[in-house]
Amino acid sequence: MIAQTDWLDRLGLKPPKTVDDLEAIAKAFVENDPDGNSKRDTIGLASSTGLYNDFNNSAFSFDLTPIFAAYGSFPGYWLSKDGKPVYGSVLPETKDALVKLREMYAKGLLDPELGIRKEAEETVINGQAGMFFQGFYAGYWPLPSAWQNEPEANWQAYALPLDANGAYHVKVDNPSSSFLVVRKGYAHPEAIILKLTICTFVMSSSTVRVLCWAAISLLRQMKHDMNRRPRRIF
């Protein structure tokens, strides 16, 4: 969970630990003018178009997966329970999580445009939301854009919320969504690894992206089976 600790400090609050704590802080963020503009225009917890990420998605981003996890719920996953496979979406724990989320939404603590907002990150970038769920990559996106609008905003990350026993639960994501393959007997299988290595290393800079594509062009000139070079399989 990523939270604006300057909002917490302004309201005399400590970071939440449980779902109930998170709900109380979201309520304070909505009702107590944490940004000091004398308007009731803040959102407790930013939300995306989906409630959770299942196994076919990458890591959670702006959805409410950690709240489900705090209830021991993993919708969209097949789990082992009492030695039998069970589907996480239909377990009692998932119902409990949905009941809590329904209560929070009815109280106006989640993004009122949950499910229809096209760009979930906009509420963070424009300084409207006080909390959101995302992994370590929040430091790459969207926080740099948020700091451009509010340089003094103090966003901090927490492994929250915890379950009733004080444990933080995580799920395993699908390790990959696409693959690159080469046919058996291909003359230069290392070419595709070289291409991936170069691009992965340099994609963070526009200048080196140009160099990346230049290197790819050189690879394409290699004297091997150009008509049957590796293709990307989705």
Accessible surface in RSA format (square Angstrom, percent):
REM  Atomic radii and reference values for relative SASA: ProtOr
REM  Chains: A
REM  Algorithm: Lee & Richards
REM  Probe-radius: 1.40
REM  Slices: 20
REM RES _ NUM      All-atoms   Total-Side   Main-Chain    Non-polar    All polar
REM                ABS   REL    ABS   REL    ABS   REL    ABS   REL    ABS   REL
RES MET A   1     7.87   4.1   0.00   0.0   7.87  18.7   0.00   0.0   7.87  10.4
RES ILE A   2     8.44   4.8   8.44   6.3   0.00   0.0   8.44   6.1   0.00   0.0
RES ALA A   3     0.16   0.2   0.16   0.3   0.00   0.0   0.16   0.2   0.00   0.0
RES GLN A   4     5.69   3.2   5.69   4.2   0.00   0.0   0.00   0.0   5.69   4.3
RES THR A   5    13.00   9.2  13.00  13.2   0.00   0.0  12.95  17.4   0.05   0.1
RES ASP A   6    33.00  23.1  28.71  28.6   4.29  10.1  21.35  50.3  11.64  11.6
RES TRP A   7     7.65   3.1   7.65   3.7   0.00   0.0   0.89   0.5   6.76  11.0
RES LEU A   8     2.18   1.2   2.18   1.6   0.00   0.0   2.18   1.5   0.00   0.0
RES ASP A   9   106.55  74.6  83.73  83.3  22.83  54.0  32.75  77.1  73.80  73.6
RES ARG A  10   133.24  55.9  97.77  49.8  35.47  84.5  47.59  65.0  85.65  51.9
RES LEU A  11    44.52  24.8  18.30  13.1  26.22  65.9  24.21  17.0  20.31  54.7
RES GLY A  12    68.24  84.2   0.00   N/A  68.24  84.2  36.99 101.5  31.25  70.0
RES LEU A  13    58.23  32.4  47.18  33.8  11.06  27.8  49.29  34.6   8.95  24.1
RES LYS A  14   175.25  85.5 165.52 101.6   9.72  23.2 108.52  97.7  66.73  71.1
RES PRO A  15    53.08  38.7  43.26  39.4   9.81  35.7  43.26  35.7   9.81  61.0
RES PRO A  16     3.13   2.3   0.85   0.8   2.28   8.3   2.44   2.0   0.69   4.3
RES LYS A  17   131.35  64.1 130.99  80.4   0.37   0.9  73.63  66.3  57.72  61.5
RES THR A  18    50.23  35.7  50.23  50.9   0.00   0.0  46.95  63.1   3.29   5.0
RES VAL A  19    10.63   7.0   9.50   8.6   1.13   2.7   9.50   8.3   1.13   3.1
RES ASP A  20    91.35  64.0  85.41  85.0   5.94  14.0  28.84  67.9  62.50  62.3
RES ASP A  21    55.39  38.8  52.72  52.5   2.66   6.3  10.18  24.0  45.21  45.1
RES LEU A  22     0.21   0.1   0.21   0.1   0.00   0.0   0.21   0.1   0.00   0.0
RES GLU A  23    18.19  10.4  18.19  13.8   0.00   0.0  10.85  21.0   7.33   6.0
RES ALA A  24    62.38  57.4  50.37  77.7  12.01  27.3  55.79  78.6   6.59  17.4
RES ILE A  25     8.89   5.1   8.41   6.3   0.48   1.2   8.89   6.4   0.00   0.0
RES ALA A  26     0.00   0.0   0.00   0.0   0.00   0.0   0.00   0.0   0.00   0.0
RES LYS A  27    96.73  47.2  96.73  59.3   0.00   0.0  62.37  56.1  34.35  36.6
RES ALA A  28    12.69  11.7   9.49  14.6   3.20   7.3  12.35  17.4   0.34   0.9
RES PHE A  29     0.00   0.0   0.00   0.0   0.00   0.0   0.00   0.0   0.00   0.0
RES VAL A  30    10.98   7.2   9.83   8.9   1.15   2.8   9.83   8.5   1.15   3.1
RES GLU A  31    75.72  43.5  49.19  37.2  26.53  63.2  10.20  19.7  65.51  53.5
RES ASN A  32    81.53  56.2  64.29  62.1  17.24  41.5  16.75  40.3  64.78  62.6
RES ASP A  33    45.64  32.0  37.20  37.0   8.44  20.0  25.65  60.4  19.99  19.9
RES PRO A  34     0.00   0.0   0.00   0.0   0.00   0.0   0.00   0.0   0.00   0.0
RES ASP A  35    48.98  34.3  25.56  25.4  23.42  55.4  16.54  38.9  32.44  32.4
RES GLY A  36    51.85  63.9   0.00   N/A  51.85  63.9  21.21  58.2  30.65  68.6
RES ASN A  37    60.23  41.5  40.41  39.0  19.83  47.7  35.99  86.6  24.24  23.4
RES SER A  38   105.14  88.8  70.27  93.8  34.88  80.3  43.38  92.4  61.77  86.5
RES LYS A  39   133.15  65.0 125.41  76.9   7.74  18.4  75.29  67.8  57.86  61.6
RES ARG A  40   172.16  72.3 132.49  67.5  39.67  94.4  63.03  86.1 109.13  66.1
RES ASP A  41    57.04  40.0  46.37  46.2  10.67  25.2  37.44  88.1  19.60  19.5
RES THR A  42    10.79   7.7   0.74   0.8  10.05  23.9   0.27   0.4  10.51  15.9
RES ILE A  43     7.11   4.0   5.73   4.3   1.37   3.3   7.11   5.1   0.00   0.0
RES GLY A  44     0.00   0.0   0.00   N/A   0.00   0.0   0.00   0.0   0.00   0.0
RES LEU A  45     0.00   0.0   0.00   0.0   0.00   0.0   0.00   0.0   0.00   0.0
RES ALA A  46     0.32   0.3   0.03   0.0   0.29   0.7   0.03   0.0   0.29   0.8
RES SER A  47     0.78   0.7   0.60   0.8   0.18   0.4   0.60   1.3   0.18   0.3
RES SER A  48    15.60  13.2  15.22  20.3   0.38   0.9  11.87  25.3   3.73   5.2
RES THR A  49    84.99  60.4  65.10  66.0  19.88  47.4  34.77  46.7  50.22  75.9
RES GLY A  50    31.95  39.4   0.00   N/A  31.95  39.4  29.38  80.6   2.57   5.8
RES LEU A  51    59.89  33.4  54.15  38.7   5.74  14.4  54.15  38.0   5.74  15.5
RES TYR A  52    78.50  36.7  64.73  36.8  13.77  35.8  31.50  23.7  47.01  57.9
RES ASN A  53    26.37  18.2  24.71  23.9   1.65   4.0   0.00   0.0  26.37  25.5
RES ASP A  54    38.58  27.0  37.96  37.8   0.62   1.5   1.31   3.1  37.27  37.2
RES PHE A  55    83.39  41.7  83.27  51.6   0.13   0.3  83.27  50.5   0.13   0.4
RES ASN A  56   115.32  79.5  95.67  92.5  19.65  47.3  23.50  56.6  91.82  88.7
RES ASN A  57    67.30  46.4  63.06  60.9   4.24  10.2   6.79  16.3  60.51  58.5
RES SER A  58    83.81  70.8  74.39  99.3   9.42  21.7  46.78  99.6  37.04  51.9
RES ALA A  59    37.54  34.5  28.95  44.7   8.59  19.5  29.14  41.0   8.40  22.2
RES PHE A  60    37.16  18.6  37.16  23.0   0.00   0.0  37.16  22.5   0.00   0.0
RES SER A  61    33.86  28.6  24.06  32.1   9.80  22.6  23.06  49.1  10.79  15.1
RES PHE A  62     2.97   1.5   2.82   1.7   0.15   0.4   2.87   1.7   0.10   0.3
RES ASP A  63     4.02   2.8   3.85   3.8   0.17   0.4   1.27   3.0   2.74   2.7
RES LEU A  64     0.74   0.4   0.74   0.5   0.00   0.0   0.74   0.5   0.00   0.0
RES THR A  65     9.76   6.9   9.66   9.8   0.10   0.2   9.66  13.0   0.10   0.1
RES PRO A  66     5.13   3.7   1.88   1.7   3.25  11.8   4.25   3.5   0.87   5.4
RES ILE A  67     0.00   0.0   0.00   0.0   0.00   0.0   0.00   0.0   0.00   0.0
RES PHE A  68     0.84   0.4   0.84   0.5   0.00   0.0   0.84   0.5   0.00   0.0
RES ALA A  69     4.47   4.1   4.47   6.9   0.00   0.0   4.47   6.3   0.00   0.0
RES ALA A  70    10.49   9.6   0.58   0.9   9.91  22.6   1.36   1.9   9.13  24.2
RES TYR A  71    65.55  30.6  50.15  28.5  15.41  40.1  46.14  34.7  19.41  23.9
RES GLY A  72    30.92  38.1   0.00   N/A  30.92  38.1  19.26  52.9  11.66  26.1
RES SER A  73     1.93   1.6   0.00   0.0   1.93   4.5   0.85   1.8   1.09   1.5
RES PHE A  74    34.69  17.4  32.61  20.2   2.08   5.4  34.52  20.9   0.17   0.5
RES PRO A  75     6.39   4.7   5.50   5.0   0.90   3.3   5.50   4.5   0.90   5.6
RES GLY A  76    12.98  16.0   0.00   N/A  12.98  16.0   1.39   3.8  11.58  25.9
RES TYR A  77    21.42  10.0  19.89  11.3   1.53   4.0  21.42  16.1   0.00   0.0
RES TRP A  78   176.01  70.6 148.63  71.9  27.38  64.3 126.79  67.6  49.22  79.9
RES LEU A  79    50.90  28.3  42.12  30.1   8.79  22.1  49.61  34.8   1.29   3.5
RES SER A  80    96.29  81.4  63.32  84.5  32.97  76.0  44.11  93.9  52.18  73.1
RES LYS A  81    83.34  40.7  77.27  47.4   6.07  14.5  62.55  56.3  20.79  22.1
RES ASP A  82   135.66  95.0  95.41  95.0  40.25  95.2  40.78  96.0  94.89  94.6
RES GLY A  83    73.68  90.9   0.00   N/A  73.68  90.9  34.71  95.3  38.96  87.3
RES LYS A  84   142.88  69.7 141.60  86.9   1.28   3.0  85.33  76.8  57.55  61.3
RES PRO A  85   105.05  76.6  88.41  80.6  16.64  60.5  90.11  74.4  14.94  92.9
RES VAL A  86    33.20  21.8  29.67  26.9   3.53   8.5  33.20  28.8   0.00   0.0
RES TYR A  87    79.16  37.0  75.96  43.2   3.20   8.3  44.54  33.5  34.62  42.7
RES GLY A  88     0.21   0.3   0.00   N/A   0.21   0.3   0.00   0.0   0.21   0.5
RES SER A  89    35.19  29.7  19.54  26.1  15.65  36.1  17.80  37.9  17.39  24.4
RES VAL A  90   117.14  77.1  85.58  77.5  31.56  76.1  92.83  80.7  24.31  65.9
RES LEU A  91    23.90  13.3  21.16  15.1   2.74   6.9  21.43  15.1   2.46   6.6
RES PRO A  92    87.52  63.8  81.55  74.3   5.97  21.7  87.06  71.9   0.46   2.9
RES GLU A  93    50.09  28.8  49.83  37.7   0.26   0.6  19.09  36.9  31.00  25.3
RES THR A  94     5.74   4.1   5.74   5.8   0.00   0.0   5.68   7.6   0.06   0.1
RES LYS A  95   143.36  69.9 141.02  86.5   2.35   5.6  84.27  75.9  59.09  62.9
RES ASP A  96    75.44  52.8  70.42  70.1   5.02  11.9  12.48  29.4  62.96  62.8
RES ALA A  97     0.00   0.0   0.00   0.0   0.00   0.0   0.00   0.0   0.00   0.0
RES LEU A  98    75.58  42.1  71.98  51.5   3.60   9.0  72.21  50.7   3.37   9.1
RES VAL A  99    73.31  48.2  69.92  63.3   3.40   8.2  73.14  63.5   0.18   0.5
RES LYS A 100    29.73  14.5  28.87  17.7   0.85   2.0  12.38  11.1  17.34  18.5
RES LEU A 101     7.01   3.9   6.17   4.4   0.84   2.1   6.17   4.3   0.84   2.2
RES ARG A 102   152.86  64.2 146.97  74.9   5.88  14.0  71.27  97.4  81.59  49.4
RES GLU A 103    72.26  41.5  67.91  51.4   4.35  10.4  28.81  55.7  43.45  35.5
RES MET A 104     0.00   0.0   0.00   0.0   0.00   0.0   0.00   0.0   0.00   0.0
RES TYR A 105    93.62  43.7  86.15  49.0   7.48  19.5  58.57  44.0  35.05  43.2
RES ALA A 106    69.72  64.1  31.26  48.2  38.46  87.5  38.87  54.7  30.86  81.7
RES LYS A 107   116.29  56.7  91.83  56.3  24.46  58.2  66.67  60.0  49.62  52.9
RES GLY A 108    36.78  45.4   0.00   N/A  36.78  45.4  28.52  78.3   8.25  18.5
RES LEU A 109     1.54   0.9   1.52   1.1   0.01   0.0   1.54   1.1   0.00   0.0
RES LEU A 110     2.42   1.4   1.52   1.1   0.91   2.3   1.52   1.1   0.91   2.4
RES ASP A 111     0.13   0.1   0.13   0.1   0.00   0.0   0.00   0.0   0.13   0.1
RES PRO A 112    86.96  63.4  71.54  65.2  15.41  56.0  74.47  61.5  12.48  77.6
RES GLU A 113    73.56  42.2  73.38  55.5   0.18   0.4  16.05  31.0  57.52  47.0
RES LEU A 114    39.01  21.7  24.86  17.8  14.15  35.6  24.96  17.5  14.05  37.8
RES GLY A 115    34.46  42.5   0.00   N/A  34.46  42.5  13.78  37.8  20.68  46.3
RES ILE A 116   130.52  74.3 109.32  81.4  21.20  51.1 114.68  82.6  15.84  43.0
RES ARG A 117    21.89   9.2  19.51   9.9   2.38   5.7   4.14   5.7  17.75  10.8
RES LYS A 118   189.94  92.7 160.51  98.5  29.43  70.1 107.87  97.1  82.07  87.4
RES GLU A 119    93.96  53.9  93.44  70.7   0.52   1.2  35.20  68.1  58.77  48.0
RES ALA A 120    11.54  10.6   7.94  12.3   3.60   8.2   7.94  11.2   3.60   9.5
RES GLU A 121    28.06  16.1  28.06  21.2   0.00   0.0   2.25   4.4  25.81  21.1
RES GLU A 122    68.71  39.4  66.69  50.5   2.01   4.8  22.90  44.3  45.80  37.4
RES THR A 123     0.12   0.1   0.12   0.1   0.00   0.0   0.00   0.0   0.12   0.2
RES VAL A 124     0.53   0.4   0.00   0.0   0.53   1.3   0.00   0.0   0.53   1.4
RES ILE A 125    42.97  24.5  41.81  31.1   1.17   2.8  41.81  30.1   1.17   3.2
RES ASN A 126    84.76  58.4  54.98  53.1  29.78  71.7  35.25  84.8  49.50  47.8
RES GLY A 127    24.34  30.0   0.00   N/A  24.34  30.0  16.80  46.1   7.54  16.9
RES GLN A 128    55.29  30.9  51.27  37.5   4.01   9.6  14.48  30.8  40.81  31.0
RES ALA A 129     0.00   0.0   0.00   0.0   0.00   0.0   0.00   0.0   0.00   0.0
RES GLY A 130     0.00   0.0   0.00   N/A   0.00   0.0   0.00   0.0   0.00   0.0
RES MET A 131     0.17   0.1   0.17   0.1   0.00   0.0   0.00   0.0   0.17   0.2
RES PHE A 132     0.00   0.0   0.00   0.0   0.00   0.0   0.00   0.0   0.00   0.0
RES PHE A 133     0.26   0.1   0.11   0.1   0.15   0.4   0.11   0.1   0.15   0.4
RES GLN A 134     5.57   3.1   0.11   0.1   5.46  13.0   0.00   0.0   5.57   4.2
RES GLY A 135    20.31  25.0   0.00   N/A  20.31  25.0  19.61  53.8   0.70   1.6
RES PHE A 136   171.73  85.9 141.31  87.5  30.41  79.1 154.91  93.9  16.82  48.1
RES TYR A 137    52.64  24.6  52.28  29.7   0.36   0.9  51.99  39.1   0.64   0.8
RES ALA A 138     2.44   2.2   2.44   3.8   0.00   0.0   2.44   3.4   0.00   0.0
RES GLY A 139    41.52  51.2   0.00   N/A  41.52  51.2  25.47  69.9  16.05  35.9
RES TYR A 140   170.77  79.7 148.85  84.7  21.92  57.0 104.91  78.8  65.86  81.2
RES TRP A 141   108.32  43.5 107.47  52.0   0.85   2.0  95.88  51.1  12.44  20.2
RES PRO A 142     0.37   0.3   0.00   0.0   0.37   1.4   0.37   0.3   0.00   0.0
RES LEU A 143    10.22   5.7  10.22   7.3   0.00   0.0  10.22   7.2   0.00   0.0
RES PRO A 144    53.69  39.1  48.20  43.9   5.49  20.0  51.11  42.2   2.58  16.0
RES SER A 145    42.56  36.0  40.58  54.2   1.98   4.6   7.30  15.6  35.25  49.4
RES ALA A 146     3.55   3.3   2.58   4.0   0.97   2.2   2.58   3.6   0.97   2.6
RES TRP A 147    89.98  36.1  86.72  42.0   3.26   7.7  83.70  44.6   6.28  10.2
RES GLN A 148   150.58  84.2 118.02  86.3  32.56  77.5  40.24  85.6 110.34  83.7
RES ASN A 149    92.10  63.5  62.89  60.8  29.20  70.3  20.88  50.3  71.21  68.8
RES GLU A 150    85.51  49.1  85.51  64.7   0.00   0.0  25.76  49.8  59.75  48.8
RES PRO A 151    96.75  70.5  74.47  67.9  22.27  81.0  75.78  62.6  20.96 130.3
RES GLU A 152   144.14  82.8 127.30  96.3  16.84  40.1  56.82 109.9  87.32  71.3
RES ALA A 153     8.52   7.8   2.26   3.5   6.26  14.2   2.38   3.3   6.14  16.3
RES ASN A 154    61.80  42.6  57.82  55.9   3.98   9.6  16.86  40.6  44.94  43.4
RES TRP A 155    16.10   6.5   1.97   1.0  14.13  33.2   0.74   0.4  15.36  24.9
RES GLN A 156    82.39  46.1  79.46  58.1   2.93   7.0  15.24  32.4  67.14  50.9
RES ALA A 157    75.20  69.1  49.02  75.7  26.18  59.5  49.23  69.3  25.97  68.8
RES TYR A 158    58.78  27.4  46.86  26.7  11.92  31.0  46.56  35.0  12.22  15.1
RES ALA A 159    62.85  57.8  46.60  71.9  16.25  37.0  50.49  71.1  12.36  32.7
RES LEU A 160    15.84   8.8  15.73  11.3   0.11   0.3  15.73  11.0   0.11   0.3
RES PRO A 161     2.52   1.8   0.80   0.7   1.71   6.2   0.80   0.7   1.71  10.6
RES LEU A 162    38.99  21.7  36.61  26.2   2.38   6.0  36.61  25.7   2.38   6.4
RES ASP A 163    20.47  14.3  16.36  16.3   4.11   9.7   9.59  22.6  10.88  10.9
RES ALA A 164   111.34 102.4  64.30  99.2  47.04 107.0  75.85 106.8  35.49  94.0
RES ASN A 165   139.21  96.0 103.68 100.2  35.54  85.6  28.90  69.6 110.31 106.6
RES GLY A 166    47.56  58.7   0.00   N/A  47.56  58.7  22.34  61.3  25.22  56.5
RES ALA A 167    42.66  39.2  36.03  55.6   6.63  15.1  42.38  59.7   0.28   0.7
RES TYR A 168    75.43  35.2  47.86  27.2  27.57  71.7  34.52  25.9  40.91  50.4
RES HIS A 169    65.65  35.9  58.22  40.5   7.43  19.0  38.47  39.7  27.17  31.6
RES VAL A 170   109.52  72.1  86.11  78.0  23.41  56.4  91.06  79.1  18.46  50.1
RES LYS A 171    34.30  16.7  11.66   7.2  22.64  53.9  16.31  14.7  17.98  19.2
RES VAL A 172   115.44  76.0 109.65  99.3   5.79  13.9 113.18  98.3   2.27   6.1
RES ASP A 173    42.37  29.7  33.77  33.6   8.60  20.3  13.65  32.1  28.72  28.6
RES ASN A 174    45.79  31.6  33.76  32.6  12.04  29.0   3.41   8.2  42.38  41.0
RES PRO A 175   125.31  91.3  84.56  77.1  40.76 148.1  95.65  79.0  29.66 184.4
RES SER A 176    42.77  36.1  29.66  39.6  13.11  30.2  26.80  57.1  15.97  22.4
RES SER A 177   104.77  88.5  70.99  94.7  33.78  77.8  44.55  94.9  60.22  84.4
RES SER A 178    32.22  27.2  22.85  30.5   9.37  21.6   5.06  10.8  27.16  38.1
RES PHE A 179   129.47  64.8 122.73  76.0   6.74  17.5 129.17  78.3   0.30   0.9
RES LEU A 180    58.05  32.3  29.38  21.0  28.68  72.1  29.38  20.6  28.68  77.2
RES VAL A 181    80.58  53.0  73.51  66.6   7.07  17.0  79.27  68.9   1.31   3.6
RES VAL A 182    51.21  33.7  28.92  26.2  22.29  53.7  31.32  27.2  19.89  54.0
RES ARG A 183    88.98  37.4  70.76  36.1  18.22  43.4  49.74  68.0  39.24  23.8
RES LYS A 184   204.78  99.9 174.76 107.2  30.02  71.5 127.19 114.5  77.59  82.6
RES GLY A 185    70.94  87.5   0.00   N/A  70.94  87.5  39.17 107.5  31.77  71.2
RES TYR A 186    14.28   6.7   1.81   1.0  12.47  32.4   1.38   1.0  12.89  15.9
RES ALA A 187    65.06  59.8  34.14  52.7  30.92  70.3  43.98  61.9  21.08  55.8
RES HIS A 188    55.34  30.2  55.18  38.4   0.16   0.4  37.53  38.7  17.81  20.7
RES PRO A 189    61.36  44.7  59.43  54.2   1.93   7.0  59.63  49.2   1.72  10.7
RES GLU A 190    95.21  54.7  89.85  68.0   5.37  12.8  66.74 129.1  28.48  23.3
RES ALA A 191    12.50  11.5  10.37  16.0   2.13   4.9  11.73  16.5   0.77   2.0
RES ILE A 192    21.42  12.2  19.65  14.6   1.77   4.3  20.96  15.1   0.46   1.3
RES ILE A 193   104.98  59.7 104.96  78.2   0.02   0.0 104.96  75.6   0.02   0.0
RES LEU A 194    84.83  47.2  80.92  57.9   3.92   9.8  84.37  59.3   0.46   1.2
RES LYS A 195    62.70  30.6  62.69  38.5   0.01   0.0  23.68  21.3  39.02  41.6
RES LEU A 196    73.64  41.0  73.41  52.5   0.23   0.6  73.62  51.7   0.03   0.1
RES THR A 197    81.19  57.7  74.33  75.4   6.86  16.3  63.47  85.3  17.72  26.8
RES ILE A 198    42.01  23.9  38.39  28.6   3.62   8.7  42.01  30.2   0.00   0.0
RES CYS A 199    23.31  17.6  23.31  26.0   0.00   0.0  15.59  39.5   7.73   8.3
RES THR A 200   112.50  80.0  87.14  88.3  25.35  60.4  72.81  97.8  39.68  60.0
RES PHE A 201   170.68  85.4 148.16  91.8  22.52  58.6 154.59  93.7  16.09  46.1
RES VAL A 202    21.37  14.1  19.41  17.6   1.96   4.7  21.37  18.6   0.00   0.0
RES MET A 203    89.41  46.3  82.39  54.5   7.02  16.7  80.08  68.1   9.32  12.4
RES SER A 204   113.65  96.0  71.08  94.9  42.57  98.1  56.74 120.8  56.91  79.7
RES SER A 205    41.19  34.8  36.58  48.8   4.61  10.6  27.02  57.5  14.16  19.8
RES SER A 206    73.05  61.7  64.09  85.5   8.96  20.6  34.28  73.0  38.77  54.3
RES THR A 207    95.60  68.0  90.05  91.3   5.56  13.2  62.51  84.0  33.10  50.0
RES VAL A 208    41.16  27.1  41.16  37.3   0.00   0.0  41.16  35.8   0.00   0.0
RES ARG A 209    88.26  37.1  88.26  45.0   0.00   0.0  17.96  24.5  70.30  42.6
RES VAL A 210   103.98  68.4  99.98  90.5   4.00   9.6 102.49  89.1   1.49   4.0
RES LEU A 211   109.60  61.0 105.19  75.3   4.41  11.1 105.54  74.1   4.06  10.9
RES CYS A 212     0.92   0.7   0.30   0.3   0.62   1.4   0.41   1.0   0.51   0.5
RES TRP A 213   135.74  54.5 134.65  65.2   1.09   2.6 119.70  63.8  16.04  26.0
RES ALA A 214    50.96  46.9  41.02  63.3   9.93  22.6  48.93  68.9   2.02   5.4
RES ALA A 215    23.22  21.3  20.32  31.4   2.90   6.6  21.90  30.8   1.32   3.5
RES ILE A 216     3.27   1.9   3.27   2.4   0.00   0.0   3.27   2.4   0.00   0.0
RES SER A 217    52.64  44.5  50.36  67.2   2.28   5.2  24.29  51.7  28.35  39.7
RES LEU A 218   119.19  66.4 112.68  80.6   6.50  16.4 112.94  79.3   6.25  16.8
RES LEU A 219    24.88  13.9  21.72  15.5   3.16   7.9  22.44  15.8   2.44   6.6
RES ARG A 220   114.55  48.1 107.54  54.8   7.01  16.7  32.51  44.4  82.05  49.7
RES GLN A 221   126.88  71.0 103.62  75.7  23.26  55.4  44.28  94.3  82.60  62.6
RES MET A 222    57.06  29.5  48.06  31.8   9.00  21.4  54.31  46.2   2.75   3.6
RES LYS A 223   207.72 101.3 170.02 104.3  37.69  89.7 121.52 109.4  86.20  91.8
RES HIS A 224    29.47  16.1   7.46   5.2  22.01  56.3  15.81  16.3  13.66  15.9
RES ASP A 225    46.70  32.7  33.98  33.8  12.71  30.1  25.07  59.0  21.63  21.6
RES MET A 226    59.10  30.6  53.14  35.2   5.96  14.2  52.55  44.7   6.55   8.7
RES ASN A 227   137.47  94.8 114.10 110.3  23.37  56.3  27.13  65.3 110.34 106.7
RES ARG A 228   149.68  62.8 138.75  70.7  10.93  26.0  44.31  60.6 105.37  63.9
RES ARG A 229   110.99  46.6 105.65  53.9   5.34  12.7  22.72  31.0  88.27  53.5
RES PRO A 230    31.01  22.6   9.17   8.4  21.84  79.4  15.88  13.1  15.13  94.1
RES ARG A 231   177.92  74.7 169.13  86.2   8.78  20.9  59.64  81.5 118.27  71.7
RES ARG A 232   136.44  57.3 114.73  58.5  21.71  51.7  29.94  40.9 106.50  64.5
RES ILE A 233    92.66  52.7  90.53  67.4   2.13   5.1  91.93  66.2   0.73   2.0
RES PHE A 234   183.14  91.6 124.21  76.9  58.92 153.3 147.08  89.2  36.06 103.2
END  Absolute sums over single chains surface
CHAIN  1 A    13893.7      11281.3       2612.3       8362.2       5531.5
END  Absolute sums over all chains
TOTAL         13893.7      11281.3       2612.3       8362.2       5531.5
